[in-house]
Amino acid sequence: MAPRVDFLNLAAIFWLLLSSFIPPVEAYDGGDALALLLGTVLAVVGLCACLGWYFLILLKSTE
């Protein structure tokens, strides 16, 4: 029987795969860290907003 992969494990594997394509940076300062953190937060909030909108539409269509 094959092991069951849940969503968090799949997301972690996908994140590690994508982060392996990023080349290392020699000059990494506070501005770069802030931009990376802000981009990550905005991407997560956008993904959650899209998922919430999708499930709201899905819920309304089943009623």
HTML snippet that shows the backbone in 3Dmol.js (N, CA, C, O; Angstrom):
<script src="https://3Dmol.org/build/3Dmol-min.js"></script>
<div id="view" style="width:600px;height:400px;position:relative"></div>
<script>
const pdb = `
ATOM      1  N   MET A   1       0.846  -1.173   0.000  1.00  0.00           N
ATOM      2  CA  MET A   1       0.000   0.000   0.000  1.00  0.00           C
ATOM      3  C   MET A   1       0.896   1.242   0.000  1.00  0.00           C
ATOM      4  O   MET A   1       1.846   1.328   0.778  1.00  0.00           O
ATOM      5  N   ALA A   2       0.592   2.184  -0.861  1.00  0.00           N
ATOM      6  CA  ALA A   2       1.381   3.407  -0.965  1.00  0.00           C
ATOM      7  C   ALA A   2       1.069   4.337   0.207  1.00  0.00           C
ATOM      8  O   ALA A   2      -0.071   4.385   0.669  1.00  0.00           O
ATOM      9  N   PRO A   3       2.075   5.079   0.694  1.00  0.00           N
ATOM     10  CA  PRO A   3       1.806   6.016   1.792  1.00  0.00           C
ATOM     11  C   PRO A   3       0.944   7.174   1.311  1.00  0.00           C
ATOM     12  O   PRO A   3       1.034   7.604   0.162  1.00  0.00           O
ATOM     13  N   ARG A   4       0.114   7.664   2.208  1.00  0.00           N
ATOM     14  CA  ARG A   4      -0.780   8.774   1.879  1.00  0.00           C
ATOM     15  C   ARG A   4      -0.056  10.091   2.149  1.00  0.00           C
ATOM     16  O   ARG A   4       0.478  10.298   3.238  1.00  0.00           O
ATOM     17  N   VAL A   5      -0.040  10.966   1.170  1.00  0.00           N
ATOM     18  CA  VAL A   5       0.625  12.259   1.297  1.00  0.00           C
ATOM     19  C   VAL A   5      -0.443  13.317   1.530  1.00  0.00           C
ATOM     20  O   VAL A   5      -1.314  13.520   0.685  1.00  0.00           O
ATOM     21  N   ASP A   6      -0.379  13.994   2.675  1.00  0.00           N
ATOM     22  CA  ASP A   6      -1.373  15.031   2.942  1.00  0.00           C
ATOM     23  C   ASP A   6      -0.928  16.361   2.325  1.00  0.00           C
ATOM     24  O   ASP A   6       0.168  16.467   1.773  1.00  0.00           O
ATOM     25  N   PHE A   7      -1.783  17.354   2.428  1.00  0.00           N
ATOM     26  CA  PHE A   7      -1.558  18.631   1.751  1.00  0.00           C
ATOM     27  C   PHE A   7      -0.319  19.349   2.280  1.00  0.00           C
ATOM     28  O   PHE A   7       0.430  19.927   1.493  1.00  0.00           O
ATOM     29  N   LEU A   8      -0.084  19.327   3.598  1.00  0.00           N
ATOM     30  CA  LEU A   8       1.058  20.056   4.152  1.00  0.00           C
ATOM     31  C   LEU A   8       2.377  19.444   3.711  1.00  0.00           C
ATOM     32  O   LEU A   8       3.327  20.169   3.413  1.00  0.00           O
ATOM     33  N   ASN A   9       2.447  18.123   3.665  1.00  0.00           N
ATOM     34  CA  ASN A   9       3.670  17.486   3.188  1.00  0.00           C
ATOM     35  C   ASN A   9       3.896  17.792   1.710  1.00  0.00           C
ATOM     36  O   ASN A   9       5.024  18.047   1.288  1.00  0.00           O
ATOM     37  N   LEU A  10       2.831  17.768   0.938  1.00  0.00           N
ATOM     38  CA  LEU A  10       2.947  18.079  -0.482  1.00  0.00           C
ATOM     39  C   LEU A  10       3.377  19.527  -0.686  1.00  0.00           C
ATOM     40  O   LEU A  10       4.199  19.809  -1.557  1.00  0.00           O
ATOM     41  N   ALA A  11       2.828  20.449   0.109  1.00  0.00           N
ATOM     42  CA  ALA A  11       3.212  21.857   0.008  1.00  0.00           C
ATOM     43  C   ALA A  11       4.677  22.052   0.407  1.00  0.00           C
ATOM     44  O   ALA A  11       5.384  22.846  -0.213  1.00  0.00           O
ATOM     45  N   ALA A  12       5.132  21.341   1.426  1.00  0.00           N
ATOM     46  CA  ALA A  12       6.525  21.453   1.852  1.00  0.00           C
ATOM     47  C   ALA A  12       7.472  20.914   0.780  1.00  0.00           C
ATOM     48  O   ALA A  12       8.520  21.507   0.520  1.00  0.00           O
ATOM     49  N   ILE A  13       7.112  19.814   0.170  1.00  0.00           N
ATOM     50  CA  ILE A  13       7.938  19.248  -0.899  1.00  0.00           C
ATOM     51  C   ILE A  13       7.981  20.199  -2.088  1.00  0.00           C
ATOM     52  O   ILE A  13       9.041  20.411  -2.675  1.00  0.00           O
ATOM     53  N   PHE A  14       6.830  20.776  -2.447  1.00  0.00           N
ATOM     54  CA  PHE A  14       6.768  21.715  -3.566  1.00  0.00           C
ATOM     55  C   PHE A  14       7.591  22.963  -3.269  1.00  0.00           C
ATOM     56  O   PHE A  14       8.284  23.467  -4.153  1.00  0.00           O
ATOM     57  N   TRP A  15       7.527  23.473  -2.026  1.00  0.00           N
ATOM     58  CA  TRP A  15       8.301  24.652  -1.645  1.00  0.00           C
ATOM     59  C   TRP A  15       9.799  24.361  -1.709  1.00  0.00           C
ATOM     60  O   TRP A  15      10.570  25.193  -2.188  1.00  0.00           O
ATOM     61  N   LEU A  16      10.216  23.192  -1.232  1.00  0.00           N
ATOM     62  CA  LEU A  16      11.633  22.836  -1.298  1.00  0.00           C
ATOM     63  C   LEU A  16      12.100  22.695  -2.740  1.00  0.00           C
ATOM     64  O   LEU A  16      13.220  23.081  -3.077  1.00  0.00           O
ATOM     65  N   LEU A  17      11.246  22.145  -3.583  1.00  0.00           N
ATOM     66  CA  LEU A  17      11.596  22.012  -4.995  1.00  0.00           C
ATOM     67  C   LEU A  17      11.765  23.383  -5.642  1.00  0.00           C
ATOM     68  O   LEU A  17      12.736  23.613  -6.364  1.00  0.00           O
ATOM     69  N   LEU A  18      10.828  24.293  -5.389  1.00  0.00           N
ATOM     70  CA  LEU A  18      10.930  25.628  -5.974  1.00  0.00           C
ATOM     71  C   LEU A  18      12.107  26.416  -5.405  1.00  0.00           C
ATOM     72  O   LEU A  18      12.765  27.159  -6.133  1.00  0.00           O
ATOM     73  N   SER A  19      12.374  26.260  -4.116  1.00  0.00           N
ATOM     74  CA  SER A  19      13.477  27.013  -3.518  1.00  0.00           C
ATOM     75  C   SER A  19      14.836  26.496  -3.975  1.00  0.00           C
ATOM     76  O   SER A  19      15.836  27.204  -3.854  1.00  0.00           O
ATOM     77  N   SER A  20      14.889  25.282  -4.495  1.00  0.00           N
ATOM     78  CA  SER A  20      16.162  24.771  -4.990  1.00  0.00           C
ATOM     79  C   SER A  20      16.554  25.419  -6.316  1.00  0.00           C
ATOM     80  O   SER A  20      17.719  25.344  -6.707  1.00  0.00           O
ATOM     81  N   PHE A  21      15.614  26.053  -7.014  1.00  0.00           N
ATOM     82  CA  PHE A  21      15.919  26.719  -8.274  1.00  0.00           C
ATOM     83  C   PHE A  21      16.420  28.142  -8.078  1.00  0.00           C
ATOM     84  O   PHE A  21      16.880  28.763  -9.037  1.00  0.00           O
ATOM     85  N   ILE A  22      16.343  28.678  -6.862  1.00  0.00           N
ATOM     86  CA  ILE A  22      16.778  30.045  -6.589  1.00  0.00           C
ATOM     87  C   ILE A  22      18.297  30.047  -6.425  1.00  0.00           C
ATOM     88  O   ILE A  22      18.825  29.318  -5.586  1.00  0.00           O
ATOM     89  N   PRO A  23      18.998  30.849  -7.207  1.00  0.00           N
ATOM     90  CA  PRO A  23      20.458  30.881  -7.067  1.00  0.00           C
ATOM     91  C   PRO A  23      20.865  31.593  -5.772  1.00  0.00           C
ATOM     92  O   PRO A  23      20.157  32.492  -5.318  1.00  0.00           O
ATOM     93  N   PRO A  24      21.981  31.208  -5.180  1.00  0.00           N
ATOM     94  CA  PRO A  24      22.426  31.880  -3.952  1.00  0.00           C
ATOM     95  C   PRO A  24      22.828  33.332  -4.242  1.00  0.00           C
ATOM     96  O   PRO A  24      23.279  33.662  -5.339  1.00  0.00           O
ATOM     97  N   VAL A  25      22.655  34.173  -3.247  1.00  0.00           N
ATOM     98  CA  VAL A  25      22.920  35.601  -3.399  1.00  0.00           C
ATOM     99  C   VAL A  25      24.111  35.970  -2.530  1.00  0.00           C
ATOM    100  O   VAL A  25      24.193  35.561  -1.372  1.00  0.00           O
ATOM    101  N   GLU A  26      25.033  36.743  -3.089  1.00  0.00           N
ATOM    102  CA  GLU A  26      26.203  37.138  -2.319  1.00  0.00           C
ATOM    103  C   GLU A  26      25.939  38.375  -1.462  1.00  0.00           C
ATOM    104  O   GLU A  26      26.418  38.445  -0.330  1.00  0.00           O
ATOM    105  N   ALA A  27      25.195  39.342  -1.969  1.00  0.00           N
ATOM    106  CA  ALA A  27      24.913  40.570  -1.226  1.00  0.00           C
ATOM    107  C   ALA A  27      23.442  40.563  -0.817  1.00  0.00           C
ATOM    108  O   ALA A  27      22.567  40.961  -1.587  1.00  0.00           O
ATOM    109  N   TYR A  28      23.191  40.116   0.381  1.00  0.00           N
ATOM    110  CA  TYR A  28      21.818  39.985   0.875  1.00  0.00           C
ATOM    111  C   TYR A  28      21.685  40.888   2.089  1.00  0.00           C
ATOM    112  O   TYR A  28      22.232  40.583   3.149  1.00  0.00           O
ATOM    113  N   ASP A  29      20.967  41.994   1.949  1.00  0.00           N
ATOM    114  CA  ASP A  29      20.859  42.936   3.060  1.00  0.00           C
ATOM    115  C   ASP A  29      19.434  42.978   3.605  1.00  0.00           C
ATOM    116  O   ASP A  29      18.593  42.162   3.227  1.00  0.00           O
ATOM    117  N   GLY A  30      19.174  43.919   4.478  1.00  0.00           N
ATOM    118  CA  GLY A  30      17.871  44.021   5.131  1.00  0.00           C
ATOM    119  C   GLY A  30      16.737  44.333   4.177  1.00  0.00           C
ATOM    120  O   GLY A  30      15.619  43.856   4.371  1.00  0.00           O
ATOM    121  N   GLY A  31      17.003  45.123   3.153  1.00  0.00           N
ATOM    122  CA  GLY A  31      15.971  45.442   2.174  1.00  0.00           C
ATOM    123  C   GLY A  31      15.527  44.218   1.393  1.00  0.00           C
ATOM    124  O   GLY A  31      14.342  44.044   1.110  1.00  0.00           O
ATOM    125  N   ASP A  32      16.490  43.373   1.049  1.00  0.00           N
ATOM    126  CA  ASP A  32      16.143  42.134   0.346  1.00  0.00           C
ATOM    127  C   ASP A  32      15.317  41.215   1.239  1.00  0.00           C
ATOM    128  O   ASP A  32      14.357  40.595   0.782  1.00  0.00           O
ATOM    129  N   ALA A  33      15.689  41.132   2.506  1.00  0.00           N
ATOM    130  CA  ALA A  33      14.941  40.277   3.434  1.00  0.00           C
ATOM    131  C   ALA A  33      13.522  40.795   3.620  1.00  0.00           C
ATOM    132  O   ALA A  33      12.573  40.013   3.670  1.00  0.00           O
ATOM    133  N   LEU A  34      13.377  42.107   3.721  1.00  0.00           N
ATOM    134  CA  LEU A  34      12.050  42.701   3.873  1.00  0.00           C
ATOM    135  C   LEU A  34      11.202  42.478   2.622  1.00  0.00           C
ATOM    136  O   LEU A  34      10.012  42.178   2.726  1.00  0.00           O
ATOM    137  N   ALA A  35      11.797  42.621   1.456  1.00  0.00           N
ATOM    138  CA  ALA A  35      11.063  42.395   0.206  1.00  0.00           C
ATOM    139  C   ALA A  35      10.639  40.934   0.086  1.00  0.00           C
ATOM    140  O   ALA A  35       9.525  40.644  -0.350  1.00  0.00           O
ATOM    141  N   LEU A  36      11.514  40.023   0.467  1.00  0.00           N
ATOM    142  CA  LEU A  36      11.177  38.599   0.424  1.00  0.00           C
ATOM    143  C   LEU A  36      10.053  38.280   1.402  1.00  0.00           C
ATOM    144  O   LEU A  36       9.127  37.543   1.063  1.00  0.00           O
ATOM    145  N   LEU A  37      10.126  38.822   2.602  1.00  0.00           N
ATOM    146  CA  LEU A  37       9.088  38.589   3.603  1.00  0.00           C
ATOM    147  C   LEU A  37       7.757  39.189   3.163  1.00  0.00           C
ATOM    148  O   LEU A  37       6.715  38.549   3.304  1.00  0.00           O
ATOM    149  N   LEU A  38       7.782  40.399   2.638  1.00  0.00           N
ATOM    150  CA  LEU A  38       6.554  41.042   2.170  1.00  0.00           C
ATOM    151  C   LEU A  38       5.947  40.285   0.989  1.00  0.00           C
ATOM    152  O   LEU A  38       4.730  40.111   0.923  1.00  0.00           O
ATOM    153  N   GLY A  39       6.777  39.842   0.071  1.00  0.00           N
ATOM    154  CA  GLY A  39       6.284  39.063  -1.060  1.00  0.00           C
ATOM    155  C   GLY A  39       5.670  37.752  -0.630  1.00  0.00           C
ATOM    156  O   GLY A  39       4.648  37.333  -1.175  1.00  0.00           O
ATOM    157  N   THR A  40       6.286  37.094   0.350  1.00  0.00           N
ATOM    158  CA  THR A  40       5.748  35.833   0.853  1.00  0.00           C
ATOM    159  C   THR A  40       4.404  36.050   1.537  1.00  0.00           C
ATOM    160  O   THR A  40       3.462  35.289   1.318  1.00  0.00           O
ATOM    161  N   VAL A  41       4.316  37.079   2.360  1.00  0.00           N
ATOM    162  CA  VAL A  41       3.059  37.371   3.060  1.00  0.00           C
ATOM    163  C   VAL A  41       1.955  37.709   2.064  1.00  0.00           C
ATOM    164  O   VAL A  41       0.832  37.223   2.199  1.00  0.00           O
ATOM    165  N   LEU A  42       2.258  38.529   1.074  1.00  0.00           N
ATOM    166  CA  LEU A  42       1.253  38.888   0.072  1.00  0.00           C
ATOM    167  C   LEU A  42       0.822  37.682  -0.754  1.00  0.00           C
ATOM    168  O   LEU A  42      -0.351  37.561  -1.106  1.00  0.00           O
ATOM    169  N   ALA A  43       1.750  36.798  -1.062  1.00  0.00           N
ATOM    170  CA  ALA A  43       1.397  35.601  -1.825  1.00  0.00           C
ATOM    171  C   ALA A  43       0.484  34.684  -1.016  1.00  0.00           C
ATOM    172  O   ALA A  43      -0.470  34.129  -1.561  1.00  0.00           O
ATOM    173  N   VAL A  44       0.762  34.519   0.271  1.00  0.00           N
ATOM    174  CA  VAL A  44      -0.067  33.657   1.120  1.00  0.00           C
ATOM    175  C   VAL A  44      -1.452  34.272   1.306  1.00  0.00           C
ATOM    176  O   VAL A  44      -2.457  33.565   1.233  1.00  0.00           O
ATOM    177  N   VAL A  45      -1.512  35.572   1.543  1.00  0.00           N
ATOM    178  CA  VAL A  45      -2.812  36.238   1.702  1.00  0.00           C
ATOM    179  C   VAL A  45      -3.612  36.158   0.405  1.00  0.00           C
ATOM    180  O   VAL A  45      -4.819  35.915   0.440  1.00  0.00           O
ATOM    181  N   GLY A  46      -2.966  36.356  -0.722  1.00  0.00           N
ATOM    182  CA  GLY A  46      -3.651  36.244  -2.010  1.00  0.00           C
ATOM    183  C   GLY A  46      -4.158  34.844  -2.273  1.00  0.00           C
ATOM    184  O   GLY A  46      -5.270  34.672  -2.773  1.00  0.00           O
ATOM    185  N   LEU A  47      -3.361  33.841  -1.943  1.00  0.00           N
ATOM    186  CA  LEU A  47      -3.787  32.454  -2.115  1.00  0.00           C
ATOM    187  C   LEU A  47      -4.979  32.143  -1.222  1.00  0.00           C
ATOM    188  O   LEU A  47      -5.934  31.504  -1.663  1.00  0.00           O
ATOM    189  N   CYS A  48      -4.934  32.590   0.030  1.00  0.00           N
ATOM    190  CA  CYS A  48      -6.065  32.354   0.939  1.00  0.00           C
ATOM    191  C   CYS A  48      -7.320  33.078   0.461  1.00  0.00           C
ATOM    192  O   CYS A  48      -8.423  32.543   0.577  1.00  0.00           O
ATOM    193  N   ALA A  49      -7.168  34.286  -0.074  1.00  0.00           N
ATOM    194  CA  ALA A  49      -8.320  35.026  -0.589  1.00  0.00           C
ATOM    195  C   ALA A  49      -8.932  34.316  -1.787  1.00  0.00           C
ATOM    196  O   ALA A  49     -10.155  34.230  -1.900  1.00  0.00           O
ATOM    197  N   CYS A  50      -8.104  33.813  -2.670  1.00  0.00           N
ATOM    198  CA  CYS A  50      -8.617  33.089  -3.841  1.00  0.00           C
ATOM    199  C   CYS A  50      -9.300  31.793  -3.430  1.00  0.00           C
ATOM    200  O   CYS A  50     -10.349  31.448  -3.973  1.00  0.00           O
ATOM    201  N   LEU A  51      -8.720  31.076  -2.482  1.00  0.00           N
ATOM    202  CA  LEU A  51      -9.355  29.840  -2.012  1.00  0.00           C
ATOM    203  C   LEU A  51     -10.673  30.129  -1.310  1.00  0.00           C
ATOM    204  O   LEU A  51     -11.641  29.389  -1.482  1.00  0.00           O
ATOM    205  N   GLY A  52     -10.720  31.198  -0.522  1.00  0.00           N
ATOM    206  CA  GLY A  52     -11.964  31.567   0.145  1.00  0.00           C
ATOM    207  C   GLY A  52     -13.042  31.954  -0.839  1.00  0.00           C
ATOM    208  O   GLY A  52     -14.202  31.576  -0.673  1.00  0.00           O
ATOM    209  N   TRP A  53     -12.672  32.710  -1.871  1.00  0.00           N
ATOM    210  CA  TRP A  53     -13.633  33.093  -2.902  1.00  0.00           C
ATOM    211  C   TRP A  53     -14.137  31.862  -3.647  1.00  0.00           C
ATOM    212  O   TRP A  53     -15.329  31.752  -3.931  1.00  0.00           O
ATOM    213  N   TYR A  54     -13.227  30.932  -3.965  1.00  0.00           N
ATOM    214  CA  TYR A  54     -13.612  29.721  -4.686  1.00  0.00           C
ATOM    215  C   TYR A  54     -14.582  28.881  -3.851  1.00  0.00           C
ATOM    216  O   TYR A  54     -15.597  28.413  -4.368  1.00  0.00           O
ATOM    217  N   PHE A  55     -14.279  28.689  -2.578  1.00  0.00           N
ATOM    218  CA  PHE A  55     -15.154  27.871  -1.739  1.00  0.00           C
ATOM    219  C   PHE A  55     -16.480  28.571  -1.450  1.00  0.00           C
ATOM    220  O   PHE A  55     -17.495  27.904  -1.250  1.00  0.00           O
ATOM    221  N   LEU A  56     -16.487  29.895  -1.427  1.00  0.00           N
ATOM    222  CA  LEU A  56     -17.744  30.625  -1.270  1.00  0.00           C
ATOM    223  C   LEU A  56     -18.638  30.412  -2.491  1.00  0.00           C
ATOM    224  O   LEU A  56     -19.837  30.166  -2.351  1.00  0.00           O
ATOM    225  N   ILE A  57     -18.060  30.505  -3.674  1.00  0.00           N
ATOM    226  CA  ILE A  57     -18.814  30.254  -4.907  1.00  0.00           C
ATOM    227  C   ILE A  57     -19.282  28.804  -4.945  1.00  0.00           C
ATOM    228  O   ILE A  57     -20.415  28.529  -5.341  1.00  0.00           O
ATOM    229  N   LEU A  58     -18.423  27.876  -4.538  1.00  0.00           N
ATOM    230  CA  LEU A  58     -18.773  26.456  -4.521  1.00  0.00           C
ATOM    231  C   LEU A  58     -19.902  26.190  -3.532  1.00  0.00           C
ATOM    232  O   LEU A  58     -20.799  25.397  -3.818  1.00  0.00           O
ATOM    233  N   LEU A  59     -19.869  26.838  -2.382  1.00  0.00           N
ATOM    234  CA  LEU A  59     -20.908  26.661  -1.369  1.00  0.00           C
ATOM    235  C   LEU A  59     -22.241  27.231  -1.844  1.00  0.00           C
ATOM    236  O   LEU A  59     -23.290  26.628  -1.616  1.00  0.00           O
ATOM    237  N   LYS A  60     -22.205  28.392  -2.506  1.00  0.00           N
ATOM    238  CA  LYS A  60     -23.441  28.995  -3.010  1.00  0.00           C
ATOM    239  C   LYS A  60     -24.058  28.163  -4.128  1.00  0.00           C
ATOM    240  O   LYS A  60     -25.280  28.139  -4.274  1.00  0.00           O
ATOM    241  N   SER A  61     -23.230  27.479  -4.919  1.00  0.00           N
ATOM    242  CA  SER A  61     -23.765  26.693  -6.030  1.00  0.00           C
ATOM    243  C   SER A  61     -24.398  25.390  -5.555  1.00  0.00           C
ATOM    244  O   SER A  61     -25.206  24.807  -6.278  1.00  0.00           O
ATOM    245  N   THR A  62     -24.052  24.919  -4.357  1.00  0.00           N
ATOM    246  CA  THR A  62     -24.641  23.676  -3.844  1.00  0.00           C
ATOM    247  C   THR A  62     -25.945  23.923  -3.106  1.00  0.00           C
ATOM    248  O   THR A  62     -26.680  22.976  -2.824  1.00  0.00           O
ATOM    249  N   GLU A  63     -26.246  25.170  -2.788  1.00  0.00           N
ATOM    250  CA  GLU A  63     -27.481  25.475  -2.047  1.00  0.00           C
ATOM    251  C   GLU A  63     -28.682  25.514  -2.951  1.00  0.00           C
ATOM    252  O   GLU A  63     -29.796  25.756  -2.487  1.00  0.00           O
TER     253      GLU A  63
END
`;
const viewer = $3Dmol.createViewer("view");
viewer.addModel(pdb, "pdb");
viewer.setStyle({}, {cartoon: {color: "spectrum"}});
viewer.zoomTo();
viewer.render();
</script>
